[in-house]
Amino acid sequence: MSLTIAEALQQAQQAIDGGDYGSATTTCAQLVSQFPGYASAHRLLGDAYREQGQPDVAERAFVAALTRNPRHPATSLGLGLIAEDQGSNEAALAFCQVAWELAPNQTALREPLTRVSLPRYGSGGGLQL
């Protein structure tokens, strides 16, 4: 049975959501191999690697996605979460702000941005969403 790109991406996202990061990595790596210009495959690959505790590989996948589509909020969020995990709060804040600015209607982006802004602005600080 042959899958469309959209079906394969959906399958990879479902694998990530279900904690099957190895399956997601395999699916996304195949997509990236066949369609190297497809940003969403690179982004999901980054998500899968980040969830597996491989931030360097995840970061490379997110950067590849970002170069192909700089306007995808989940890519910027992924880079922000990696920066946060690595203790680079300024970079985390910058990437999370970009994600929020790209999609302010996505309420799921508010919590990470608020969290990474605390060291800079404090709980009653100057971050305006």
N, C-alpha and C positions, 0 to 999 in steps of 0.2 A: 504494500500500500504506500502510495506517495502522498506526502503532505505538502500543502502550500507553505510559503514563507510565514504567512500570518498564523497558520495552524501550528507550525513548528515553534514560533515565538510564544504562542499561547501555551503550548505544551511545556516549554522551558519555564515560563512564569509560574505555571501551576506546580512544576517540580520545585521551584524555589519556595513558593508559598507552603508547600508540603514538607519542606526540609530535605528534599532529595537533591542536594546541590551537585552531586556527581553527575546525575542524569542531566541536569540543566547545563552543566559545563560541557558535557559531551554534545548535546544538541546545539548549543550556541557555538562551540568550536567548529562543528560541521558547517553551520550557517556562515560563520566568518570565513571559513576556508572557501566555500562556494561563492559567497557574495561579500567580498571584503569591504565594499563601500556601504554596507547596510548598517547604519549607526545603531539601530535598536538591538541587533544581535551583539554588538560590542558592549552595549550598556548592560544587557542582561548577563553577559559573560562576566562583566565587572561585578555585578550584584552577587552572582554565584561564587566567584572567587573571594569576595569580601566576606561572605557568610561562612566560607571555609577557613577563614583566618589567614588568607594570603593577600595582604594589602598591597604588596608591590606589583603582583600580577594583576590584581583588581584595578589598581591605579593606571596601569598601562592600557587595560581594556577601556576604562572610562575616558582616558585621554584620546584613544582612537575614536571612541564614539563622539567626543566633543569636537574633534577636528572634522568629523563628517556631518555633525548637526549641532552647532553651538547653541541652539535654542531649545534644547530638550531639558526640562527642569530636573528630571530624575538623574540625568548624568551629572549635573552640577551638584545635586544633593549627594550623590554617591561619592564624589570627590570631597565634598564637605565632611561627610561622615568618616572618610579615611583620614582626613586631616585632623579631625577631632580625636579619633582613636590614637593618632600619633602625637597628640598633645600640641598640635599647631593651631591654637585657637583663632588667631587672626586669619589664617587661610580658611579654616572651617567656617568662620563667620562670613568671609567674602563669598565662598561658594554657596553657602546656604542663602545668603541675600540674593545672589543671582537667581537661584532656583525659585525663590519667592517672587522676585520681580518678573520672572518669565511666566509664572502661573499663580497669581495671588488668590485665585479662586479655589486652589487646591489646599484645603484646610490641613491636610496631612503634612504640609511643608512648614506650617506655623510652629509646631512643637520643636523640631530640630533647630530652627532659627532662634527661637526663644531660648532654648537651652544653651546654644553656643554663644549667645550674646550676653549671658549673665556675667562671665568674667570681666567683660569690658564695660557694660552698662549697669550692672547690678539689678536687683529685683525690681526696683522702682526707677530704672534707668531711662535713657533717652532713645531707645530703639522704638521707632515708629513703624508699625505695619500698616 
